[in-house]
Amino acid sequence: MNRREFLTLAISALGASAFKLKAKGNNGSIIFTSANPAEALKRLKKELGSFKLIPADEETRRILSIAGETGSGKRALVFARKLETPVETSVTFVNNGDIKDPRRKYSSFYSYLRKERKGQYLISIVFEGPARGTSRAVVEINGRRAAEIDLRKDGKYTFKGAKGPMVLEVKDGRVAAIESSCEKKICVKTGFISSPHEKIICIPNRIVVSIEGSSLDGVSF
């Protein structure tokens, strides 16, 4: 996927149809990179409407407190991760494990991200229904469930994506992408994940790695 194709996908990710899907309660996530996540969340909340953003951990809680009120209504789990090195700002939309490309018009939120140019924070907002707690990661390729990985067993796993291989490593109950054939390697820079509903996304390879776990009702905050 070249830069133009990536931008087209990212631009389309926050189209009106994506937010309509969220309002109906479909499973899905919005993932973006930003230099100023607090300001980005403020702007995104204007487009999300009455959703309540729930911090998944203390670092995310700090960012959300800077961003102001978290809203009311339906809830969404938010993860904030600091990347090892800044990357070009981007945004995408995942629904039921499939990286969507609705080809819609520009959103004001994406226009804001483009002005930032570089982002060192990866923010994931997860809208998902209940799921029983497990100790496994699910790998989806092109929207199809390709594998389930037991996080209790350390090891390395290789998957073939649209652009080439991706290598996942499981260690101490966590999983990370340690190698990828994609250009920007945002998936690798994401590092290890372990919290329920947290994800690793590789747009060029069309791969989504998710931690299965309890519903949002089980989140303590």
C-alpha positions in Angstrom: 0.0 0.0 0.0 1.6 3.3 -1.0 1.2 6.6 0.8 -1.7 7.8 -1.3 -3.7 4.5 -0.7 -2.9 4.7 3.0 -4.2 8.2 3.3 -7.3 7.4 1.3 -8.0 4.6 3.7 -7.3 6.7 6.8 -9.4 9.6 5.5 -12.3 7.4 4.9 -12.1 5.7 8.3 -14.0 8.5 10.1 -16.7 9.0 7.5 -20.3 9.5 8.6 -21.2 5.8 7.9 -18.5 4.7 10.4 -20.1 6.7 13.2 -23.6 5.4 12.3 -22.3 1.9 12.8 -21.0 2.9 16.2 -24.3 4.4 17.2 -26.0 1.1 16.4 -23.7 -0.7 18.8 -21.7 -2.7 16.2 -18.3 -4.1 17.3 -15.5 -1.8 16.2 -12.5 0.3 17.0 -11.1 3.7 16.0 -7.3 3.8 16.1 -5.2 6.9 15.5 -1.8 8.4 16.2 -1.4 11.9 17.6 1.1 14.3 19.0 -1.5 15.9 21.3 -3.9 13.1 22.3 -5.8 15.3 24.8 -6.7 17.8 22.1 -7.4 15.0 19.6 -9.8 13.3 22.0 -11.7 16.6 22.5 -12.2 17.0 18.8 -13.1 13.3 18.3 -15.7 13.5 21.1 -17.6 16.2 19.2 -18.0 13.7 16.3 -18.8 10.7 18.6 -21.6 12.5 20.3 -22.8 11.1 23.7 -20.3 8.2 24.1 -18.5 7.9 27.5 -14.8 7.3 27.1 -13.4 4.9 29.8 -9.7 4.9 30.5 -8.1 1.4 30.4 -5.2 2.2 32.6 -3.6 5.1 34.6 -1.7 6.6 31.7 -4.9 6.8 29.6 -6.8 8.1 32.7 -4.3 10.9 32.9 -4.7 11.8 29.2 -8.5 11.7 29.5 -8.4 13.9 32.6 -6.5 16.5 30.5 -9.1 16.1 27.7 -11.9 17.1 30.1 -15.3 15.5 30.5 -15.7 12.0 29.2 -19.4 12.3 28.3 -22.4 10.1 28.9 -24.4 7.4 27.2 -22.9 4.3 25.6 -19.4 3.5 26.8 -16.1 2.9 24.9 -12.8 1.7 26.3 -9.8 3.8 25.5 -6.1 2.8 25.4 -3.2 5.2 25.1 0.3 4.0 24.3 3.5 6.0 23.8 5.4 4.9 20.7 9.1 4.4 20.7 9.5 6.9 17.9 7.1 9.4 16.3 5.2 8.3 13.2 3.1 10.1 10.6 -0.3 10.8 12.0 -3.0 8.4 10.7 -6.4 7.1 11.6 -8.3 3.9 10.7 -11.6 2.1 11.6 -11.9 -1.6 12.3 -15.3 -3.4 12.4 -15.6 -7.0 13.5 -11.9 -7.6 12.8 -12.0 -6.1 9.3 -10.1 -2.9 8.4 -12.8 -0.8 6.7 -12.4 1.5 3.7 -15.8 3.2 3.2 -14.3 5.8 0.8 -16.2 8.7 2.4 -15.5 12.3 2.5 -12.8 14.0 4.7 -13.7 14.4 8.4 -12.8 17.5 10.5 -11.0 15.1 12.9 -8.7 13.7 10.2 -8.1 17.2 8.9 -6.9 18.1 12.4 -4.6 15.1 12.6 -3.0 16.0 9.3 -2.0 19.3 10.7 -0.1 17.6 13.5 2.0 15.7 10.9 3.8 13.5 13.5 2.4 11.6 16.5 4.0 9.8 19.3 0.9 8.4 21.0 -1.2 5.6 19.7 -4.9 5.8 20.8 -7.4 3.0 20.5 -11.1 3.5 21.2 -12.9 0.2 21.4 -16.7 -0.2 21.0 -17.4 -3.8 21.6 -20.0 -6.1 23.1 -19.6 -8.5 26.0 -17.1 -11.3 25.8 -16.0 -13.9 28.4 -12.6 -13.5 30.0 -9.9 -15.6 28.3 -6.1 -15.8 28.1 -5.8 -15.7 24.4 -5.2 -13.4 21.5 -7.2 -13.6 18.3 -5.5 -13.0 14.9 -7.8 -11.8 12.0 -6.6 -11.4 8.4 -8.8 -9.6 5.9 -11.6 -9.8 8.4 -11.4 -13.6 8.9 -10.4 -15.3 12.1 -7.0 -16.9 11.2 -5.8 -18.1 14.6 -6.2 -18.1 18.4 -3.0 -17.9 20.4 -2.7 -19.0 24.0 -1.1 -16.2 26.0 0.0 -18.6 28.8 2.6 -20.2 26.4 5.6 -18.2 25.3 6.5 -18.5 21.7 6.7 -16.9 18.2 4.2 -17.2 15.4 4.4 -16.1 11.8 1.4 -15.0 9.7 1.2 -14.1 6.0 -0.5 -10.8 5.4 -1.4 -8.9 2.2 2.1 -7.5 1.9 4.2 -10.2 3.5 4.9 -11.9 6.8 4.3 -10.6 10.3 5.9 -12.3 13.4 4.1 -12.2 16.7 5.8 -13.0 20.0 4.0 -14.1 23.2 5.9 -13.5 26.4 4.7 -13.4 30.0 1.0 -13.3 29.1 1.5 -10.5 26.5 1.7 -10.4 22.7 3.6 -8.1 20.4 4.4 -7.8 16.7 8.2 -8.0 16.6 8.6 -8.1 12.8 6.5 -6.9 9.9 6.8 -6.5 6.2 4.9 -3.2 6.3 6.7 0.1 5.7 5.8 2.3 8.7 5.8 -0.5 11.3 3.3 1.1 13.6 2.2 -2.4 14.6 5.8 -3.2 15.8 6.1 0.2 17.6 2.8 -0.5 19.4 4.8 -3.0 21.6 3.3 -5.6 23.9 -0.4 -5.7 24.7 -2.3 -7.7 27.3 -5.5 -5.9 28.3 -8.9 -7.2 27.2 -10.0 -5.6 23.9 -6.6 -4.0 23.2 -5.4 -4.4 19.6 -2.4 -4.4 17.3 -3.3 -3.2 13.8 -1.3 -3.5 10.6 -3.2 -1.8 7.7 -0.9 -2.8 4.8 -1.0 -6.5 5.9 -4.8 -6.3 6.8 -4.0 -8.0 10.1 -5.7 -7.3 13.4 -4.5 -8.9 16.7 -7.0 -8.6 19.6 -6.9 -9.6 23.3 -10.1 -11.3 24.2 -11.6 -10.6 27.6 -14.4 -9.3 29.7 -17.0 -6.8 28.7 -16.7 -3.0 29.4 -18.9 -3.6 32.5 -15.9 -5.4 34.0 -13.5 -2.5 33.7 -12.6 -0.9 37.1 -12.1 2.9 37.1 
